[in-house]
Amino acid sequence: MSEIANTIAALRAALGPDRACDDPQTRELYATDDTPGRCLPEVVLFPHSHSEVQAIVALARRHHLPLVARGAGSGNVGGAQPVPGSAVVSFECMQRILDYVPAERRITVEAGCITGALQAHVERDGLFYPPDPGSSPYCRIGGNLAMNAAGPHAVKYGVTRDYVLGLRAVTGTGETLCTGVRTSKGVVGYDLTRLLVGSEGTLALITEVSLRLLPKPEGRATLRAAFASTASACAAVARIMAQSVTPSALEFMDAHALAAVRGMGAATDLPAASQALLLVEVDGDRATLARQVEAMRSALDGPGLLQCDDAQAPDAIARLWQARKALSPATKAMAPLKINEDVVVPVTQLAALLEAIEAIARKERLQIVSFGHAGNGNLHVNFLVDPSDAGLMARAHEGLRSLFRKVLALGGTLSGEHGIGSVKRDFVSLELSPESLALQRSIRRLFDPDGILNPGKLFPAD
Amino acid sequence: MSEIANTIAALRAALGPDRACDDPQTRELYATDDTPGRCLPEVVLFPHSHSEVQAIVALARRHHLPLVARGAGSGNVGGAQPVPGSAVVSFECMQRILDYVPAERRITVEAGCITGALQAHVERDGLFYPPDPGSSPYCRIGGNLAMNAAGPHAVKYGVTRDYVLGLRAVTGTGETLCTGVRTSKGVVGYDLTRLLVGSEGTLALITEVSLRLLPKPEGRATLRAAFASTASACAAVARIMAQSVTPSALEFMDAHALAAVRGMGAATDLPAASQALLLVEVDGDRATLARQVEAMRSALDGPGLLQCDDAQAPDAIARLWQARKALSPATKAMAPLKINEDVVVPVTQLAALLEAIEAIARKERLQIVSFGHAGNGNLHVNFLVDPSDAGLMARAHEGLRSLFRKVLALGGTLSGEHGIGSVKRDFVSLELSPESLALQRSIRRLFDPDGILNPGKLFPAD
C-alpha cells in the first residue's frame, strides 16, 4: 500500500469508512473555495467532534499529512484551497449549539455552525450577533474566526474578533487548547483567543467557539444618496464619520459599479448623472431613528449630492439596497475572472485611494470596479480580467502591486476582512516588517512544529 | 567597579546622567506599586523616546538586567513591583501626543500618556475614550495596555483591548515591533497587538499606542437602587442584563460595603434595611435617556427593592454616586491591609458567588467586603486583614483559594481587570491548563529569550 493509502486507511479506521472520503467526486468537490484555481486533496475528512479532530491531527502528524481546515469554502483568498498531498478537514458535520444562555448573552457552538443560522437562532430571543459577511447565509463560524470576518455592520459593531469570548482548538501537536472565558471580561494569561482569530488555520483547528451577543436593535432605517462624483461621495463619507451618530452600515459604489448594476436593470430611478452611490443604514431604538436619519441627511448634504432617499419599511429598505445586492452577480457577469481585493485606508484618504485606482486603471488599461464598506475605509477593488490573456494578466499584477503600495502609503492595510490565504501571501512583506514576520513564523512553529496546518498560506514563500 | 555599577554607568552614558537614577531616594520611590510589599530596584530609568527604550533593552540584554516597565505604579497585583537586581523603566517622560486625527477617530500617543489627560484631550472634539479604570486621573495608557485595564464603562463599551488599533514596542531581543493598523479594520498576519495587550510587560516594552475613539455620548443619567438582600440585588442585575437596554455602568455594593460608607457618613439617605446597593448609569442621545431610565427602573423593580432614585443633573448624579466613591477610602480605613481580588462570574451566577463569599467569611472568620462591576459579573472581593496576625493571614490564604475554586466552578475567571502580576501567579494554574501554560511560556521565550522582561510575573514559579 502506498504511503498516502496507508494514511487514509488509518484515518478511515479512526473516523469510520464514510467520513474519510477519497473518491474522485468528493475530492473534486473540495478542490477549491471561492477563489480561482484548484488542487485535488488526497482525502476529505468529516469529523463529528473535537476528539475526532484531535485524532485527525495526531494521525496527520504521524503521517506528515498537511491539513486544510474548511468552513463553507466561501473565502476568496484561497485559505481553504487544498495544497498538494493534503487532506481537507471539513467542519460541516460539526454544527451543534453546545450551550446557549440568553440571560448571559452568550452562545457556544461547534465550528461548523452556519453564521446565518446562529444569527437567526439568537434573534428569536431579541439577541444579535453583528458580524455579517456577505456569505453569512452559508458560511460557517469557524471560517469566520479563521479569517476574522466582518461585513457592512463592522463600521458600528466591529468584527468577528470583537465577539469571541473563548474557543476550543487542536494545535498542530494534537493538543487541546481551551482559551478565553465564558464571561464578558477576563485577563488571565496571554490572549491566545485573539491570536487564533485571523490565523487562517495555521496555528490550530478551531472546534468550538463561545461568542458574546448584543441586544437586537429595535429598528433600522436606510438612506441612499447619489453623487455627481466619486470625490463628492467620499467627502460625504468623511463628514458622516466625523459627526456623532455612527451608522450601522455605510457602503460605497463607484461609477463602474453603478453602470454594472444599471446594466442589470437595477437602480433605474437614480439620476442619470450619478457617478457614485452611498448606502447608509442606522439602527437602534425606534424613538431615535428619525433623528439618526436627519443626522445622516445633514452629513450627506453637500456639493455633488444629486438625490437622497430614505426608508424605514422593510420593502422600501429592500428597494434602496437593490443596487448594492445586484453588484456581485453584475460584476461576475462582466469578465471571466474577478480579482477581488479588499484594501483599507483611513476614511479621510478614501478619495485619494479612488483617484489612484482610476490612474492605475488608465495606466495599465484595466477594467476596475470599486465598492465596499466606506465607513471603515474598506474598499473591494475588483480587477475584471481574462486569465487567457497573458498580457492583461501581467498588467493586472502590476496594477495590484501599485494598488498595494498606494494603500500602504496612505496609511492603510492590504486586507480588511478577506485575509491573505495563498493569493496575497507574496504581498505581505510590503506591509509587515522582517522582524514581525520572523516572530510570526516562530509563533507558527510553536503551535505547529511539523508545518502540517494549512502550509503555503498567510506568509510569503520561504 | 561591580557588575551592576558597570551596567548603570552604561545606561547613564546612553540616557544621560539624570535619567538613570540609583540614588537611595529614587530607588525608594519606585520600590513598589499599589500592592503590599516592596523591593528596591538597582536603578530607575526615564527614557524619552522609543529609541532610548531600545537602547535600554539592548544594554539590559548584554548585562542580564531585568527590566520592570512602569506606568503610574497604580496596579495592585505587583505588576510594576521591582524584582531583586532589576531596573524600573518608568514611562513618565514619554507622554506626548504623536498623531491625533479627530476625523478618523484615532489618536496615537506615547505609552506614558495619562489616561485621564487623553480622555480630556479628545472630549474637546466630542470624542470619547471609554476605558475608565478607577485610577484614570493618574494612570498611564501603557500600563492600561499591559494589564488590559477596564472599569465601570466596560459593561457597555468593552475593555482597553477593544480600543487598541496598533502599537510600537521593543521586544526582549531589543527589536522594534510595529503591530496593527491605523484603520478600523485589518487582518494581515497574526494579531500581535492583542497578544501584547494584557501581557503585563513580559513580551515587550510598549512605547507608542494607537487608539480608536468613539463619539462622546450626548448625555447620561444615573439610578441608585437599594435592596433588602444581596440575592434580590443580584436578581435585578440579571434582569437588567437580560433586557435590551445596556447600561453604561452597573455597579454593586454588598451590605459590608454599605456599612463601611455609612460609617464614613455617606449614603445616609438610604433605608435602614438596605443590604445591597446598585448604581446604574445609562448614556446616549438626550432624547433616549428618559426611555433608558424607564427600562432600568422596570428591570430594577422586583422583590426586595426598597428605594430607587434617579438623576440627570451633574450634582444630583454626583450625590447618587457618593456611596460608591466613598468606598475605597472607607475600606482602606477598616484594616491594616486590604487584599483586593478581582474575580468574574457569569452575571447569572453573581448571587451564588456572593453566597459562597459569605460562607467563606464565616468558615475562615474573615472580614470580606465585596463590590464591583456587576454588569460584567466582575466583583472586587476585599479581604480586610492584618499582616501581623499570622493565623488570620493563613485563613485569608485558605479563603482566597476557596474563592478562586468557587469562581472557576461557576464558569468564571480569576481576574477581570487587575491581572496576575506577582500576587496571583500561584493561582494561575487553577484556571489555565498545563498545555496552555506551556504554550504561553514558549511564546514568552520567543519574545524575550533571556527572560529580562518583568521576570517573576504572570506565570507560576517554574
Interface residues (C-beta under 8 A of the other chain):
Chain A: V101 P102 A103 E104 R105 R106 G126 M147 N148 A150 A154 V155 G158 V159 R161 D162 T171 E175 T176 L177 C178 T179 V181 R182 T183 S184 K185 G186 V187 V188 G189 Y190 D191 L192 R194 L195 V197 G198 S199 L203 L214 P215 K216 E218 A238 M241 A242 Q243 S244 V245 T246 D285 A287 T288 R291 V344 V345 P346 V347 T348 H373 N376 G377 N378 G411 G412 T413 L414 S415 G416 E417 H418 G419 I420 V428 E431 L432 S433 E435 S436 L437 L439 Q440 S442 I443 L446 F447 L458 F459
Chain B: V101 P102 A103 E104 R105 R106 G126 M147 N148 A150 A154 V155 G158 V159 R161 D162 T171 E175 T176 L177 C178 T179 V181 R182 T183 S184 K185 G186 V187 V188 G189 Y190 D191 L192 R194 L195 V197 G198 S199 L203 L214 P215 K216 E218 A238 M241 A242 Q243 S244 V245 T246 D285 A287 T288 R291 V344 V345 P346 V347 T348 H373 N376 G377 N378 G411 G412 T413 L414 S415 G416 E417 H418 G419 I420 V428 E431 L432 S433 E435 S436 L437 L439 Q440 S442 I443 L446 F447 L458 F459
